[in-house]
Amino acid sequence: MLRRLFVRDFVIVDSLELDFDGGFGTLTGETGAGKSILIDALSLALGERGDAALVRSGRERAEIAAEFDIGDPGKVGAGGTANAWLLANDYAADDTLLLRRVVDAGGRSRAYINGLPTTLGQLREIGELLVDIHGQHAHLSLLKPDSQRRLFDAQAGLSDIARQVAARHHDWRALHEARLQAAGDVEAARRERDLIEWQVKELAALAFDPAQWAEDNAEHRRLSHAVSLIEGVEAALALLEESGAATELVDQAVAKIGHLVDHDAALREPAELLDGARIQLSEAAHALSRYRERLELDPARLSDLEARIEAVMAAARKHRVAPEELADTLAALQARLDELQAAADPEALAAKEAAALAHYREAAAKLSKGRSKAAKELGKAVTDAMQQLAMAGGRFEVALEPQNTPAAFGMESIEFRVAANVGQPLRPLAKTASGGELSRIGLAIQVIASAAGEAPTLIFDEVDVGIGGGVAEIVGRLLKQLGRDRQVLCVTHLPQVAAQADWQWSIAKETQAGMTLSQVTPLDAAGRIDEIARMLGGVKITGTTRQHAREMLGL
């Protein structure tokens, strides 16, 4: 669960360090006070994209750090899942996890897990294991068929098999289109196949080898400059070995200095240096002699190398690549030739397509079975929740409509249908639900989906928009019930919801040194009475509203 959140220079927050409790907690305050800013800050630490606009005006960077208690590394459950991810990604696993994010004024972002640099992708992966955030407009996505399907599959735990179905559909579709294309342009495919086959034979006959190419070039350079190499080596040997040459002169110097060392020890160092030079000159002379013995003029070999190099360069020019890339070019041409030859055999291509379709149908059938079971369970759960949310007699159904042709999302489309009142037929959610009904149904689905998920921390950001009265109290009870097993944090404007919380923070704006800043105040019992009274009565708080607040809080 989330234990601590540190925020510095983020939007209108200068510096905050917040310690979180378990259970059900609420953030309340006037509109625009910055309640959702804290959720945005946490989202940034969990891997959401950030930009320079998030940095408080006049500051160099914004910094967010979120500390989580993930329990014993060996413990089964959400904490164990997070620890398993850490170990699988080469991070140390412990009972505490620290996620940190820094965004500078230029928009550049850095991310860290337990103090070690990480990528945003990795931050998002582990963030999804820790926190499940439901935004204030999440219910609007229920109007879109794709969103309904993704939410349903995620709630049913079918997201992995759904991705597998999509991948197998992609494979089948590629083979299907390849077969149709091959059947529709046989003559063009034959001409391309003949051309590539000739090119493959030509390059294969060239037998180009990158390592041999480097050796051939080195040998060619050596043979093409053999005359100058021989002349240069012989001239160097003459300077080293002939009468009066360097070696003889150094020997003389060594002889003159050597016997003087006994008279002055200061000459020992230059004497040793001269002796070393004499040895090195002697070794150099021997090395040059051996090199000269091996170096020969070979016009025939030089001619062969020049012909070989010219053939390679001509092939490279023809295919418009560097000589070193000819091997890769041959591999690519061979792969394309294999494709064309396979396409030339309609029976083989059809067999591959049929096999890919069978693999798709196998995965799709597994997905359909899981969806059929989950549709009944979700339909019943949401219907039961509707009875509590002032929609007595209403019904909810997840309709699975079979598809005539294979689709990337499976063999059935998914549609949420609802009957808001007794006696009404089930109709598509997007066409029947009013704004208030949609909010309530969306909240019911989110609560049910959260209960089925594994994230230990659940955050609801003004998801109770469009709800009021007795329904709001029921919503508070649902969230409090979730808080018995999870850490639940809710941003709300409803006193009926806030009163159900185990703990409550007030968010307010303050002006300091001409700057508007957001401040967070943990509320004690008296503070909660005043805040609930404000939410009930507005600007003017009377004794009656305070008494009402006490009753709502059960004090």
C-alpha positions in Angstrom: 0.0 0.0 0.0 1.0 3.7 -0.4 2.8 4.9 2.7 4.3 8.2 1.8 4.1 10.8 -1.0 6.7 13.5 -1.4 5.9 16.4 -3.8 8.1 19.4 -4.6 7.5 22.3 -7.0 4.7 20.5 -8.8 2.1 22.8 -10.5 0.9 24.9 -7.4 2.5 22.7 -4.8 5.8 23.9 -3.3 6.7 21.1 -0.9 4.5 18.4 0.7 5.3 15.2 2.5 2.2 13.1 3.2 1.9 9.9 5.3 -1.0 7.7 4.3 -3.0 5.3 6.4 -4.8 2.2 5.3 -8.6 1.8 4.9 -10.8 4.4 3.2 -9.6 8.0 3.0 -10.9 11.1 1.3 -9.5 14.3 -0.1 -12.0 17.2 0.1 -11.9 20.9 -0.5 -13.2 23.7 -2.8 -13.2 23.2 -6.5 -9.8 24.2 -7.9 -8.0 23.8 -4.6 -5.7 21.1 -6.0 -7.3 17.8 -4.9 -6.7 16.2 -8.3 -3.2 17.6 -8.5 -2.1 15.2 -5.8 -3.5 12.3 -7.9 -1.7 13.7 -10.9 1.6 13.9 -8.9 1.2 10.2 -7.9 0.3 9.3 -11.5 3.6 10.9 -12.6 5.5 8.7 -10.1 3.7 5.7 -11.5 4.9 6.4 -15.1 2.5 8.8 -16.7 4.0 11.2 -19.2 5.1 14.6 -18.0 6.1 17.9 -19.5 7.5 21.3 -18.5 4.1 22.6 -17.7 4.1 20.5 -14.5 7.1 22.4 -13.0 6.0 25.2 -10.7 6.6 28.6 -12.2 10.1 29.9 -11.6 11.5 26.5 -10.4 14.1 24.3 -12.1 12.4 21.0 -11.7 9.5 19.1 -10.2 10.2 16.0 -8.1 7.8 13.3 -7.0 8.6 10.3 -4.7 6.1 7.6 -3.7 7.0 5.0 -1.0 5.1 1.8 -0.9 4.9 -1.0 1.7 4.9 -4.2 -0.4 5.3 -6.7 2.4 7.5 -9.7 2.8 9.3 -10.6 -0.5 8.2 -14.2 0.0 4.6 -13.4 0.7 1.9 -14.4 -1.8 -0.4 -11.6 -3.0 0.0 -8.1 -4.4 3.2 -7.4 -2.5 4.6 -10.8 -3.6 3.7 -9.8 -7.2 5.5 -6.5 -7.0 8.6 -8.3 -5.5 8.5 -10.9 -8.2 8.5 -8.1 -10.8 11.5 -6.4 -9.0 13.5 -9.7 -9.0 12.6 -10.5 -12.6 13.9 -7.0 -13.6 17.1 -7.2 -11.6 16.0 -4.8 -8.8 16.5 -5.6 -5.1 13.3 -6.9 -3.5 12.4 -5.7 0.0 9.4 -4.8 2.1 9.6 -1.1 1.0 9.6 0.2 -2.6 10.5 3.8 -3.6 9.4 5.2 -7.0 10.8 8.6 -7.9 10.3 10.9 -10.9 12.0 14.2 -11.8 10.8 16.6 -14.6 13.0 19.6 -15.3 11.8 23.0 -16.7 13.0 21.9 -20.2 10.6 19.0 -20.2 13.2 16.3 -19.7 12.2 13.5 -17.4 14.1 10.9 -15.3 12.7 7.9 -13.4 14.0 5.8 -10.6 13.1 2.5 -8.8 14.7 2.1 -5.4 17.2 4.8 -6.4 18.3 3.1 -9.6 17.5 4.7 -13.0 14.7 3.0 -15.0 12.5 3.6 -18.0 8.9 5.0 -18.1 7.8 1.6 -19.4 9.2 -0.2 -16.4 7.7 2.4 -14.0 4.3 1.9 -15.6 4.6 -1.9 -15.3 5.2 -1.9 -11.6 2.8 1.0 -11.1 0.0 -1.1 -12.5 0.7 -3.7 -9.8 0.6 -1.2 -7.0 -2.2 1.3 -7.8 -5.4 1.3 -9.7 -6.7 4.8 -10.6 -10.2 5.5 -11.7 -10.6 9.0 -13.2 -13.6 11.3 -12.9 -14.6 10.8 -16.6 -14.1 7.0 -16.7 -17.8 6.3 -17.0 -17.9 8.2 -20.4 -15.6 5.6 -21.9 -18.4 3.1 -21.4 -20.1 4.7 -24.4 -17.4 3.3 -26.7 -17.6 -0.4 -27.8 -13.8 -0.8 -27.7 -13.6 0.6 -24.2 -16.4 -1.8 -23.1 -14.5 -4.7 -24.5 -11.2 -3.8 -22.9 -12.8 -3.1 -19.5 -14.7 -6.4 -19.6 -11.7 -8.4 -20.6 -9.5 -6.7 -17.9 -12.2 -7.3 -15.2 -12.5 -10.9 -16.3 -8.7 -11.5 -16.2 -8.8 -12.2 -20.0 -6.4 -9.5 -21.2 -3.5 -11.8 -21.9 -5.5 -14.3 -23.9 -7.2 -11.4 -25.8 -3.7 -10.1 -26.8 -2.8 -13.6 -27.9 -5.9 -13.8 -30.1 -5.0 -10.4 -31.7 -1.5 -11.7 -32.4 -2.7 -14.9 -34.0 -5.3 -12.9 -36.0 -2.5 -10.7 -37.4 -0.5 -13.8 -38.4 -3.5 -15.4 -40.2 -4.4 -12.1 -41.9 -0.9 -11.7 -43.3 -0.9 -15.2 -44.8 -4.5 -14.7 -46.1 -3.5 -11.5 -47.9 -0.3 -13.1 -49.2 -2.3 -15.9 -50.8 -4.8 -13.6 -52.4 -2.0 -11.4 -53.7 -0.1 -14.4 -55.1 -3.3 -15.7 -56.9 -4.0 -12.2 -58.3 -0.6 -11.5 -59.9 0.9 -14.7 -61.0 2.8 -13.4 -64.0 4.4 -10.4 -62.1 5.4 -12.8 -59.3 7.0 -15.1 -61.9 9.1 -12.3 -63.4 10.2 -11.1 -60.0 11.1 -14.6 -59.0 13.2 -15.2 -62.1 15.1 -11.9 -61.6 15.8 -12.5 -57.9 16.8 -16.1 -58.6 19.4 -14.9 -61.2 20.7 -12.3 -58.6 21.0 -14.9 -55.9 23.0 -17.2 -58.2 25.3 -14.3 -59.2 26.0 -13.3 -55.6 26.3 -16.9 -54.5 28.9 -17.5 -57.2 30.8 -14.4 -56.0 31.2 -16.2 -52.6 31.7 -12.9 -50.8 33.1 -13.3 -47.2 33.5 -10.1 -45.1 36.6 -11.4 -43.3 38.3 -12.6 -46.5 37.4 -9.2 -48.1 39.4 -7.4 -45.4 42.4 -9.8 -45.9 42.3 -9.4 -49.7 42.4 -5.6 -49.4 45.3 -5.7 -47.0 47.2 -8.1 -49.3 46.4 -6.0 -52.3 47.8 -2.9 -50.6 50.9 -4.8 -49.7 51.6 -6.2 -53.2 50.7 -3.0 -55.0 53.3 -1.2 -53.0 55.9 -4.1 -52.9 58.6 -2.1 -54.8 58.4 0.9 -52.5 58.3 -1.4 -49.4 61.4 -3.3 -50.5 63.3 -0.1 -51.3 62.3 1.5 -48.0 63.2 -1.5 -45.9 66.6 -1.9 -47.6 67.4 1.8 -47.1 66.5 1.5 -43.4 68.7 -1.5 -43.0 71.6 0.3 -44.6 71.2 3.2 -42.1 71.3 0.7 -39.3 73.9 -1.8 -40.3 76.5 -0.2 -42.7 79.8 1.3 -41.6 79.1 4.5 -39.8 75.4 3.7 -39.4 73.2 4.3 -36.4 73.9 0.9 -34.7 77.6 1.3 -35.0 77.5 4.9 -33.7 75.4 3.9 -30.7 77.8 1.0 -29.9 80.7 3.6 -29.9 78.8 5.9 -27.6 78.0 3.0 -25.2 81.7 2.1 -25.1 82.8 5.6 -24.4 80.3 6.2 -21.5 80.4 2.7 -20.0 83.8 2.9 -18.4 83.1 6.4 -17.1 80.3 5.3 -14.8 82.8 4.1 -12.3 84.0 7.6 -11.9 80.6 9.4 -11.7 77.4 7.5 -10.8 75.4 10.3 -12.4 76.3 8.8 -15.8 74.6 5.5 -15.0 71.2 6.5 -16.2 72.3 7.8 -19.7 74.6 4.7 -20.0 71.6 2.4 -19.4 69.5 4.4 -21.9 72.2 4.1 -24.6 72.5 0.4 -23.9 68.7 0.0 -24.3 68.8 2.0 -27.5 71.6 -0.3 -28.8 69.5 -3.4 -28.1 66.4 -1.9 -29.7 68.2 -0.9 -32.8 69.7 -4.4 -33.1 66.2 -5.9 -32.7 64.8 -3.5 -35.2 67.5 -4.5 -37.7 66.7 -8.2 -37.3 63.0 -7.6 -37.7 63.5 -5.6 -40.9 65.7 -8.3 -42.2 63.1 -11.0 -41.6 60.4 -8.8 -43.2 62.6 -8.3 -46.3 63.2 -12.0 -46.7 59.4 -12.6 -46.8 58.5 -9.7 -49.1 58.5 -10.7 -52.8 57.1 -9.2 -56.0 54.2 -11.4 -57.2 52.5 -9.8 -60.3 50.3 -12.8 -60.9 48.8 -12.8 -57.4 48.4 -9.0 -57.6 46.5 -9.4 -60.9 44.2 -12.0 -59.3 43.5 -9.8 -56.3 42.7 -6.8 -58.6 40.2 -8.9 -60.6 38.6 -10.1 -57.4 38.3 -6.6 -55.9 36.8 -5.3 -59.1 34.2 -8.1 -59.2 33.2 -7.3 -55.6 33.0 -3.6 -56.3 30.9 -4.1 -59.5 28.4 -6.3 -57.5 28.2 -3.6 -54.8 27.5 -0.9 -57.4 24.9 -3.0 -59.0 23.0 -3.5 -55.8 23.8 0.0 -54.5 25.3 -1.1 -51.3 28.7 -1.0 -49.6 30.9 -4.1 -50.4 30.7 -5.1 -46.7 26.9 -5.3 -47.1 26.9 -7.8 -49.9 26.4 -10.8 -47.6 23.3 -9.2 -46.0 22.0 -8.4 -49.5 22.3 -12.0 -50.5 20.5 -13.1 -47.3 17.6 -10.6 -48.0 17.3 -11.7 -51.7 17.3 -15.4 -50.6 14.5 -14.7 -48.1 12.5 -12.9 -50.7 13.1 -15.7 -53.2 11.9 -18.2 -50.5 8.7 -16.2 -50.1 8.1 -16.0 -53.9 8.7 -19.7 -54.3 6.3 -20.5 -51.4 3.7 -18.2 -53.0 4.2 -20.0 -56.3 2.8 -23.1 -54.5 -0.9 -22.2 -53.8 -1.5 -25.5 -52.0 1.4 -24.9 -49.5 0.3 -21.3 -49.0 -3.3 -22.3 -48.4 -2.1 -25.0 -45.9 -0.1 -22.3 -44.0 -3.1 -20.0 -44.0 -5.4 -22.8 -42.7 -2.9 -23.7 -40.0 -2.8 -20.1 -38.9 -6.6 -19.8 -38.9 -6.8 -23.0 -36.8 -4.4 -21.5 -34.2 -6.4 -18.4 -34.1 -9.7 -20.3 -33.6 -8.1 -22.3 -30.9 -7.2 -19.2 -28.9 -10.5 -17.4 -29.8 -12.5 -20.4 -28.5 -10.7 -20.2 -25.2 -11.3 -16.5 -25.0 -15.0 -17.0 -25.9 -15.4 -19.6 -23.1 -13.9 -17.2 -20.6 -16.1 -14.3 -21.8 -19.2 -16.4 -21.6 -18.7 -17.2 -18.0 -17.5 -13.7 -17.0 -20.4 -12.1 -18.8 -22.9 -13.8 -16.6 -20.9 -13.0 -13.4 -20.4 -9.3 -14.3 -24.1 -8.9 -15.4 -25.3 -10.3 -12.1 -22.8 -8.2 -10.0 -23.7 -4.9 -11.7 -27.4 -5.7 -11.6 -27.1 -6.2 -7.8 -25.2 -3.0 -7.4 -27.8 -1.1 -9.4 -30.5 -2.1 -6.8 -28.4 -0.3 -4.2 -27.8 2.8 -6.4 -31.4 3.9 -6.7 -32.1 1.9 -9.8 -34.4 -0.7 -8.3 -35.6 -3.2 -10.8 -32.8 -2.3 -13.3 -30.8 -4.9 -15.1 -27.4 -5.0 -16.7 -26.2 -7.5 -19.2 -23.0 -8.1 -21.1 -24.2 -9.2 -24.6 -21.8 -11.4 -26.7 -22.7 -11.2 -30.4 -21.1 -13.9 -32.6 -19.0 -12.6 -35.5 -19.3 -14.1 -39.0 -15.7 -13.5 -39.8 -12.6 -13.7 -37.6 -11.7 -10.4 -35.9 -8.7 -9.3 -33.9 -10.8 -9.0 -30.8 -12.2 -12.5 -31.0 -15.2 -14.3 -32.4 -17.8 -12.1 -30.7 -18.4 -8.4 -30.2 -19.2 -7.1 -26.7 -21.9 -4.7 -25.8 -23.1 -3.5 -22.5 -26.9 -3.4 -22.3 -29.1 -1.9 -19.6 -32.7 -1.6 -18.5 -32.8 1.3 -16.1 -36.3 0.6 -14.8 -38.7 -2.3 -14.3 -40.5 -3.4 -17.4 -38.0 -1.8 -19.8 -36.2 -4.0 -22.4 -32.5 -4.3 -22.4 -30.9 -1.8 -24.8 -27.4 -0.6 -25.6 -26.0 1.4 -22.7 -25.0 4.3 -25.0 -28.5 4.7 -26.2 -30.6 4.4 -23.0 -28.8 5.6 -19.9 -29.1 9.2 -18.7 -26.1 11.1 -17.4 -26.9 10.2 -13.8 -27.6 6.6 -14.6 -24.4 6.3 -16.6 -22.4 7.7 -13.7 -24.0 5.2 -11.3 -23.5 2.2 -13.6 -20.0 3.3 -14.4 -19.2 3.5 -10.7 -20.7 0.1 -10.0 -18.5 -1.4 -12.7 -15.4 0.3 -11.4 -16.0 -0.8 -7.9 -16.6 -4.4 -9.0 -13.6 -4.3 -11.3 -11.4 -3.0 -8.5 -12.6 -5.7 -6.1 -11.6 -8.3 -8.7 -8.2 -6.7 -9.3 -4.9 -7.2 -7.4 -3.7 -3.7 -6.9 -3.5 -3.0 -3.2 -4.2 0.7 -3.5 -7.4 2.0 -5.3 -7.9 5.7 -6.1 -11.2 7.2 -7.2 -10.9 10.7 -8.6 -14.3 12.4 -8.4 -16.0 9.3 -9.8 -19.2 10.3 -7.9 -20.0 13.2 -10.3 -23.7 13.2 -11.0 -24.6 11.4 -7.9 -26.2 12.8 -4.8 -28.7 12.2 -1.9 -29.1 8.7 -0.5 -27.2 7.2 -3.5 -24.1 9.2 -2.4 -24.3 7.6 1.0 -24.5 4.2 -0.5 -21.5 5.0 -2.7 -19.6 5.9 0.4 -20.6 2.6 2.0 -19.4 0.7 -1.1 -16.0 2.5 -0.9 -15.7 1.9 2.8 -16.4 -1.8 2.2 -13.6 -1.9 -0.4 -11.4 -0.2 2.2 -11.7 -3.2 4.5 -9.4 -5.2 2.2 -7.6 -2.5 0.3 -6.3 1.0 0.7 -8.9 3.3 -0.9 -8.4 7.0 -1.6 -11.3 9.1 -3.0 -11.3 12.7 -4.2 -14.9 13.8 -3.6 -17.2 16.8 -3.2 -20.0 14.8 -1.6 -20.3 15.0 2.3 -22.2 11.7 2.2 -19.1 10.0 0.8 -16.5 11.9 2.9 -18.4 11.0 6.1 -18.0 7.3 5.5 -14.2 7.6 5.4 -11.8 6.3 8.0 -9.6 9.4 7.6 -9.9 12.7 5.7 -7.6 15.4 4.4 -8.6 18.9 3.4 -7.0 20.6 0.4 -7.0 24.4 0.2 -5.3 27.2 -1.7 -3.2 29.8 0.0 -1.4 32.9 -1.2 2.2 33.3 0.0 4.6 36.0 -1.2 2.3 36.6 -4.2 2.2 32.9 -5.2 -0.8 30.6 -5.1 0.0 27.4 -3.3 -1.9 24.2 -2.5 -1.9 23.0 1.1 -3.0 19.7 2.6 -4.3 19.5 6.2 -5.0 16.1 7.9 -8.3 16.5 9.8 -9.0 15.4 13.3 -12.5 14.8 14.6 -13.3 18.5 15.1 -11.7 19.3 11.8 -13.8 16.7 10.0 -17.0 18.2 11.6 -16.1 21.6 10.2 -15.2 20.3 6.7 -18.4 18.1 6.4 -20.4 21.1 7.6 -18.8 23.3 4.9 -19.6 20.6 2.3 -23.2 20.6 3.5 -23.8 24.3 4.1 -21.4 26.2 1.8 -20.0 29.6 2.9 -22.1 30.1 6.0 -21.8 27.3 8.6 -24.4 27.2 11.3 -24.9 25.1 14.4 -27.5 23.1 12.5 -25.1 22.2 9.7 -22.5 21.2 12.3 -25.0 19.1 14.1 -25.9 17.4 10.8 -22.2 16.8 10.2 -21.8 15.2 13.6 -24.8 12.9 12.8 -23.3 11.9 9.4 -19.9 11.1 11.1 -21.7 9.1 13.8 -20.2 11.3 16.6 
